[in-house]
Amino acid sequence: MTEAVIRPLVVDDLPGVLLLEQRAHAFPWSAGNFGDALVSGYYMVAMETGGQLIGYGIVQVILDEGHLLNITIAPDLHGRGLGRELLLHLLDYAKTHTDTLFLEVRPSNTRAIALYQACGFNEVGLRRNYYPARDGGREDALLMAMAF
């Protein structure tokens, strides 16, 4: 695999982002979610290798707080350090634009939790019934944060 490049996400990336989102998540964001984020001016980046989209990340900043809204790597490329590389890029951005970066993560997503903790995030709360679950119910979200 050639070296991954992280660049600004643009509107022409949205079809590929939607396909990747649907492959990676049981409850994917909609085209409207991504379009709204782009129009709102959120910090959105695409990760690609050899011209192929392999991941993306989105950070929303309001005043002095940031929120990591979405970070996704193609499922077939998990375990190669790409998620860490993308997260570190987003953290570099957040450090210069926010005092604190927050995120929510499913308690069942143990790989993501381990990555977030390894990069300096701490669990600061629990959002009950935050995510839809496969069984038709709801799953809690861990609220994690990193202060800069």
C-alpha positions in Angstrom: 0.0 0.0 0.0 1.3 3.5 -0.9 1.5 6.1 1.8 -1.8 7.6 3.0 -2.5 11.2 2.2 -4.9 13.3 4.3 -6.5 16.3 2.5 -9.6 18.5 2.8 -12.8 16.6 2.0 -14.7 18.2 -0.8 -18.2 17.8 -2.2 -17.0 15.5 -5.0 -15.9 13.0 -2.3 -19.4 12.6 -0.9 -20.4 9.6 -3.1 -17.3 7.6 -2.0 -17.7 8.7 1.6 -21.3 7.5 1.6 -20.3 4.1 0.2 -17.5 3.7 2.8 -19.8 4.9 5.6 -22.4 2.2 4.6 -19.7 -0.5 4.5 -18.2 0.5 7.9 -21.3 1.2 10.0 -24.5 -0.7 10.9 -26.2 2.7 11.3 -24.5 5.0 8.7 -24.8 8.7 8.5 -27.0 9.9 5.6 -26.1 12.0 2.6 -27.8 14.9 4.4 -25.6 14.5 7.5 -22.5 14.8 5.4 -23.8 17.6 3.2 -24.9 19.6 6.3 -21.5 19.1 7.9 -19.8 20.3 4.7 -22.0 23.3 4.3 -21.6 24.2 8.0 -17.8 24.5 7.6 -16.8 21.6 9.9 -13.3 20.4 9.6 -13.6 17.5 7.2 -10.7 15.5 5.8 -10.4 12.6 3.5 -7.7 9.9 3.7 -6.7 8.3 0.5 -4.0 6.1 -0.9 -3.3 5.7 -4.6 -6.2 8.1 -5.3 -8.6 5.7 -3.5 -10.7 7.0 -0.5 -9.9 4.8 2.5 -11.1 7.0 5.4 -12.4 10.4 6.6 -12.8 12.4 9.7 -15.0 15.3 10.9 -14.5 17.7 13.7 -17.1 20.4 14.7 -15.8 23.4 16.6 -18.1 25.7 18.6 -16.3 28.4 20.6 -13.6 26.7 22.5 -15.0 23.1 22.4 -14.5 20.6 19.7 -16.5 17.4 18.9 -15.1 14.5 16.9 -18.3 13.6 15.0 -17.0 10.9 12.8 -13.8 9.0 12.1 -13.9 6.0 9.7 -11.4 3.8 8.1 -12.3 1.2 5.4 -13.1 -2.0 7.4 -10.6 -4.1 5.3 -7.8 -1.8 6.3 -8.3 -2.0 10.1 -5.3 -2.9 12.2 -2.7 -1.1 10.0 -2.4 2.1 12.0 -4.5 4.2 9.6 -7.1 5.1 12.3 -4.4 6.3 14.6 -2.8 8.4 11.8 -6.1 10.0 11.0 -6.9 10.6 14.7 -3.6 12.2 15.3 -4.1 14.5 12.4 -7.6 15.5 13.7 -6.0 16.1 17.2 -3.4 18.4 15.7 -6.2 20.4 14.2 -8.2 20.4 17.5 -5.2 21.5 19.6 -5.0 24.7 17.6 -8.8 25.4 17.5 -10.2 24.2 20.8 -9.5 23.8 24.5 -11.3 20.4 24.7 -12.2 17.7 22.2 -15.2 15.4 23.0 -16.5 12.3 21.3 -19.0 9.6 21.8 -18.3 5.9 21.3 -20.2 2.7 21.6 -19.1 0.7 24.7 -19.1 -2.4 22.4 -16.5 -0.7 20.1 -13.5 -1.8 22.2 -10.9 -1.3 19.5 -11.9 2.4 19.1 -12.0 2.9 22.9 -8.5 1.4 23.2 -7.3 3.8 20.4 -8.9 6.8 22.0 -7.4 6.0 25.4 -3.9 5.4 23.9 -4.1 8.8 22.3 -5.0 10.5 25.6 -8.8 10.6 25.8 -10.5 9.9 29.1 -14.0 8.7 29.8 -16.0 11.6 31.3 -19.6 10.4 31.2 -22.2 8.2 29.8 -25.1 9.1 27.4 -27.8 6.6 28.0 -29.7 5.1 25.0 -27.7 7.3 22.6 -27.2 4.9 19.7 -29.7 2.6 17.8 -28.9 -1.1 18.4 -29.2 -4.0 16.0 -31.9 -5.6 18.2 -34.2 -2.6 17.7 -33.3 -1.2 21.2 -30.7 1.4 22.1 -27.1 1.3 23.1 -25.4 3.8 25.5 -22.5 5.9 24.5 -19.3 6.6 26.4 -18.5 10.3 26.4 -14.8 10.8 26.2 -12.7 14.0 26.2 -9.2 15.3 25.8 -8.2 18.7 27.2 -5.4 20.6 25.5 
